Amino acid sequence: MAQRTILKALDRKKINAFLELLDQRKVKVSRAIIFGSHAKGKAGKDSDIDIAVVSKQFGKDSLKEMFMLREIALKIDSQIEPIPLTPQDFKDQYSTLIQEINQYGVDYSIVN
């Protein structure tokens, strides 16, 4: 996994606010991983902020979890694109999403 990313201060504030709302909703996030164009350093002004939200609480109803994360993200900024994942999801060696995150993803704590 990559060790750094290019995130503007405003984007960091948005991600912090999003993660704070998750905490208020009692979502226990074990990892937050930035991936996509921001992690690759290729983000433009209209690029979304792809963020994998990893929690052991996820995995029961992925559609419901995705809608819940999106609803919270929209309270901050429509460019935040959260994806719910479980730690077990990272064992799926055939998932192109997991491959992308493993290759280019940046743990948010590193850039925070």
C-alpha positions in Angstrom: 0.0 0.0 0.0 1.3 3.5 -0.8 2.7 5.6 1.9 1.5 9.1 0.9 -1.0 11.0 -1.1 -1.8 14.4 -2.3 -4.7 15.8 -0.3 -5.5 19.4 0.1 -6.2 20.8 3.6 -9.9 21.3 2.7 -10.1 17.6 1.6 -8.5 16.5 4.9 -11.1 18.6 6.8 -13.9 16.9 4.9 -12.6 13.5 5.6 -12.1 14.4 9.3 -15.7 15.6 9.5 -17.0 12.5 7.8 -15.1 10.2 10.2 -16.3 12.2 13.1 -19.9 11.7 12.0 -19.2 8.0 11.7 -17.9 8.0 15.3 -21.0 9.9 16.5 -23.1 7.2 14.8 -21.1 4.5 16.8 -19.5 3.1 13.6 -16.1 1.7 14.8 -13.8 2.3 11.9 -10.6 0.3 12.1 -9.1 1.8 8.9 -9.9 4.6 6.5 -8.1 4.2 3.2 -8.0 6.8 0.4 -7.8 5.3 -3.0 -8.5 6.3 -6.6 -7.2 9.5 -8.2 -6.3 11.2 -4.9 -4.1 8.3 -3.9 -2.5 8.2 -7.3 -1.8 12.0 -7.2 -4.0 12.5 -10.3 -7.1 14.2 -8.8 -8.6 17.2 -10.6 -10.8 19.8 -9.1 -13.9 17.7 -9.8 -12.5 14.4 -8.6 -14.4 12.5 -6.0 -12.7 11.4 -2.8 -12.7 7.6 -2.8 -12.5 6.3 0.8 -12.6 2.7 1.9 -14.2 2.5 5.4 -13.1 -0.7 7.1 -15.1 -1.9 10.1 -15.8 -5.3 11.7 -19.4 -4.0 12.1 -19.9 -4.2 8.3 -20.7 -7.3 6.3 -24.2 -8.0 7.4 -26.1 -5.9 4.7 -23.6 -4.3 2.3 -26.3 -2.3 0.4 -27.7 -0.9 3.7 -24.2 -0.1 4.9 -23.3 1.6 1.6 -26.5 3.8 1.7 -25.8 4.7 5.4 -22.2 5.8 4.6 -23.4 7.7 1.5 -26.1 9.5 3.6 -23.5 10.6 6.1 -21.0 11.6 3.4 -23.6 13.8 1.7 -23.9 15.8 5.0 -20.2 16.8 4.4 -19.6 16.9 0.7 -21.1 15.1 -2.3 -17.6 14.3 -3.6 -16.9 11.9 -0.7 -17.5 8.4 -2.1 -17.3 5.9 0.8 -17.1 2.1 0.3 -17.9 -0.2 3.3 -15.4 -3.0 3.8 -14.7 -5.6 6.4 -11.2 -6.7 7.4 -12.1 -10.1 5.8 -12.7 -8.4 2.5 -9.0 -7.9 2.1 -8.5 -11.7 1.9 -10.3 -11.7 -1.5 -7.4 -11.9 -3.9 -9.7 -11.8 -6.9 -11.5 -8.5 -6.1 -10.3 -5.8 -8.4 -11.4 -3.2 -5.8 -9.2 -4.8 -3.2 -6.3 -5.1 -5.6 -6.7 -1.4 -6.4 -6.7 -0.5 -2.7 -3.8 -2.7 -1.9 -1.7 -1.3 -4.7 -2.5 2.4 -4.5 -4.5 3.0 -1.3 -3.2 5.2 1.4 -4.1 4.7 5.1 -5.7 8.0 6.1 -3.8 8.1 9.4 -0.6 8.5 7.3 -1.8 11.6 5.6 -3.8 13.1 8.5 
